Amino acid sequence: MSYPQAVSTGVQNLLETPKGKRKVVKHLTLGCTLDAYSQHPDFRVLNKNEVLSKKKKINKKRLHWLLLITSVFATIGANPAPAANYSIDHLRLYAHSRLLDYKEFQCLNAIINQESRWNFKAKNGNHYGLGQMRSKHYRDLDPYRQIDATIRYNQTRYLTQCKAWAFHLKHGYY
């Protein structure tokens, strides 16, 4: 006789007992009735006292894990987080993911390299960030949002990144 396959609910079964003994099965089944499943050797019905004792054990174990996890996060949260370090390679990879055309990415890379050398905190007079925009709102964005804003600006004003780069080469700004 074959038994139905069990599909895990994603909850670890904390009630498993050593090999050879019966265990409480905490799974959902697909396409079978409780009668068919109850014939499985590991299946049995618990009485009320067994259920209460099992709940107490589970609650103690869950409480232990909850306290452990809470203490770990509390110690992590106790120290102020250091400023995020943004790698130039990560920023370039992000920009490339926004511009699937490699030629367009190269043009954007040239613009940002010329304007800020990929320093998202760059400042030149009242121009800020990777794309050297004049907005103080742009200055306060994280570098990924600065890349998005620069791409949007170039596409709105010049239609492509390469046309923006060509304008930059001709006029010295974009």
N, C-alpha and C positions, 0 to 999 in steps of 0.2 A: 504494500500500500504506500502510495506517495503522499506526502504532506504538503500543504500549500507553502509557498515561499513567504517569509515574513518581510515586511518593509519597515525599516526602522523609522521611528517618529523623530529621530534626531536627539532623543533624550537617552543618556547613557543609563543602562540598567544597573542600578546600584544594589539590587537585591540578589545578584547572582551568588550562588553558593559553590563550594568546592565541587570538583568533578564527581560525577556519579550520583549526586543528590538532586532532588527536584528544585526547580527555581520558578520564580514568578516571571512570567513572560509579559513584557511591556512592548508589544508591537501591534501594528495594524496589519491586517491581511487583506489581500485583494482577491475577490471572487470566491470566497468561501464563507460558510456559516460557522457560528460558534460551535455547533455540534461536531462538525468536521475537525475544527481546530482542537476541541477538547480531547480528541483521541490521541493527540501528540503526547509522548511520554513526559515531556517537561511541563505540561499544562496541568494545573490543579486549581481548585477554588479554595480561597482562604476563608477561614471563619472570621468573625468580627474581632476577636482578641488578637489573632495573628496580624490582621490588617493594622490595628492600632499600634502594636509593637513594631511593625515594619515602618510605619509612619514616623515613630519616634526616632528610629535609627536613621532614617533618611533625613529627617529634620536636623539631627545633630550633625550629620555629615555635610548637609547643605550649609548649615550655619558656620561650620568650621571653614569651608571653602569660601563662603561669603566674607567672613572676617579676614581670611588670608588675602583675598583679592582686594578687599577694601583697604587693608593696610598697605599693600603694594602701591595702589594708586594714590593713597594719601601721602606716602613718602615721595612719590614722583611729583605730585602736585605741590608739595611743600616748598620745593626749590623753584625759584623763578626760572622759566624756560629761557635758554639762551637764544639770542637772535638767530633766525634761520639762516643757514649758509646756502646760498644759491650758486650752484656750479654753472659756469659759462656753458659747459657742454650740455647740461640739462636744459638750460634756457634755449640754446640753439636747437636741441632736439625737439623741444616744445614748439618753437617757431616753425620748424620743418613739418611738424605734425599738422599745423594749421594751414600750411601752404604745401600742397601735395606736389606741385610742380617744382623740380629741383632748381630750375633757372630762376623762378620767382623767389625761392628761398635764398639763393645766392645774392640776388639784388637786395633783399631785405637785410641779409647778413652784412652786406657792404655798407648799407645806410647806417645800421645800428653800430657797426664797428667804427665808422667814421664819426658818428655823433657822440658816442659814449664809451666805446671800447667794451661794450656789454656790462657796464657798471650801472646798475639800476638806481644807484644813489647819486649819479653824476649831476652836477649843477653848473650851468653856465649862464650867469646873470639871472634872468627870470625864466630860464628853460630848465626842465627837470627830466630825469629818468633816462631810460634806454633810448627813446625816440626824441628826446629833448623837446618836449611839448611845453607850452607856456602855462598850462593849467596846474594849479596847486592840488586839485583833485587827482590829476594824473600822477603827481609826485607821491601822493600817499598810497597809491596802488602797489600791490605786490608785483614783482617783475613779470609774472605770467599774465596778469591783467594789463600791464604796460605793453607787452607784446601784442595782445589782442587789440588794444586801443590803437597802437601804431599801425597794425595791419588794416584796421577799419578806416583809419584816417587816410592812408595811402590809397586804398581802394575807392574811397569816396571822392578824393580830390584828383587822383591821377589814373584811376581805373586798374592799374597793375603796379606791382612793386618795382618792376623794371622801368616803367615810365617815371616813377618817383625817383629812382636812382639816376636816370638820364637827366631829369630836371635838376637834381642835386649836382651832378657833374657840370652842367652848363652854368648854373647860377650860384653854386656854393652853399645853397640851403635847399630845403624842400618844404 
